[in-house]
């Protein structure tokens, strides 16, 4: 080693080895996990799904870059988190939503819910959900205008005819229960298959439970999420729905209907598991999941909105720091809670 | 006597790339005495020794050159015969400065006279044996280097019932203990019996990770006729199974309370290399003047397990292993998880130098730290059940009180959290800094 004297060796604190994990790789895994649902959204809603996904992804990434630039920081878009937010926001939008409104959602999600708090890692609420809820309260009509999947007309229907709107299954149930107190939606093997595949009206990315579960399994395999939040969340909804169904069969839908309709799968697998805004420990994740499940069912059954997943997760986000505090592990060699 | 799997398991841990194959099958080689030996008076944790020789003195191998300077301190002996060229200050591998005695060996390697072993150690009083070990300057050779005679002198109100021999060697790359167990199993077992007698421990467990089947087999054979409650505990290969408190739990199910020592739960843990040094001191009367260091890494021409004199310059160690065959970005004294990065090859070996590791540029990462994304992987990895995610944010905000409340002082700096962190946060750096600030604050509070 002739140049030993001139070589600069790296001197840093231990450890000198790393697992190779990175934020960027985690975000890439989430994007990969969203692909099945993405393809199905194209299948059902065609051009409009492509339009919304493009607007939201580009909108989120550009908003992020602009905010960072304004604040004099590095661009920060290469961690891919803005892409994930864009995809998730698009997945939470009805197919006919105008692009301009979707863009407003992007700005809310990234500029207000994320960068104003300090950027990645510092946002208390899931940015995509804040974007969605901001749109819901700002444009209530456009955000609740639903259409059945276009199928054959998916690439030709460039504008929507208002007369073709179809309520979401949850919306239909809510309206019917408010008037005549019996379940209006028929439920059998065919409808179950349709629900599983996503052949129903709803937000573009939430409709297919199967595609979302597939993505969830990939995330589990890649250890980007753990089972705790999805299982606790979906399990709580199932138990809650079962109790309601047994108590009042005429006024409540079956368990599977609750599991497969609305945004539950998208919420439980992709939104509630957002690392930044969910608890740190497994125990905390279980509490978080149960809380999301309870709030979702309470809103679905007794709330003003037909669906409660977004609100449930945002509400639980707000108590994540408290859950973290309450579920700190017992330190080795100490009694719980001592220092 | 059969090896049995460990019954208990501590939280966390990680599975780094081990790369033990580089040196695992290389028999221990005795390195020739280098041209100069620079013996640091700071060989371990605790107070450095006071040099008692001066420039120009002739010394013989095994002659005392550094006196203990306090309770937690160990004597230092000349690693070979020769002339003292200088007594000065020099940087240590730990990044501090300490007194150093530079010896130019005469090549004769003459032992000092009067060194005698205790052949009849079985019927010798423990106190006499411990004095012999103290005189031999033995300090824990696994890493931290706690003076062994202190460890073997528990107060009477803390009886020791279990002696654990640490052969886990959970640090990646390192194979020195592995080779010692394969090549010196019988001797290690005698050393173990000496320590057992000193402590009056009824139970003996040799803790070895299951990636070392040859070492397990060798120890099994050496202990074939052992009597009493003696056994090998096979640990699942997982870093940091060799950490003292974690190993005690894995082996016995006992949890050392925070701020306490293994003796508080009736245990003493000794590294296998230390055990060998104890044997040498008691049976042959020889002070600790050499140790096995694994010189390894992909850029090293011939990775080896080198028996070298204490005070051997790192550059000589590397030369003995054929020098380098590739570019080096990082030099580490010790293993990759807890070792100390070196600015060069100027430091010399001490009683705790278990490895000298060279990493190629592609094996070395320099990261830009990101904000914590609260993934929780550090919590899953932490063997002390801490919450590094929260601690690191508190320490970044210099909120030392909050960090103290979350038990930052319990951190063992094993590096599992930083290894797992996808945001590449310098978690160990935060912890080390936090610990020293909290300690400083406590000392200041005491003074008032």
Interface residues (C-beta under 8 A of the other chain):
Chain A: X1 X4 X7 X9 X10 X11 X12 X13 X14 X15 X16 X17 X18 X19 X21 X22 X23 X25 X26 X79 X118 X119 X120 X121 X122 X275 X276 X277 X278 X279 X280 X281 X282 X324 X328 X329 X330 X331 X332 X333 X334 X339
Chain B: X10 X11 X14 X16 X17 X172 X245 X249 X255 X256 X257 X258 X259 X260 X323 X324 X328 X329 X330 X331 X332 X336 X337 X338 X339 X340 X341 X342 X343 X344 X345 X357 X359 X364 X365 X366 X367 X370 X371 X372 X373 X374 X375 X376 X377 X379 X383 X384 X385 X386 X387 X389 X390 X404 X405 X406 X407 X410 X413 X415 X416 X418 X419 X420 X421 X422 X423 X424 X426 X428 X429 X432
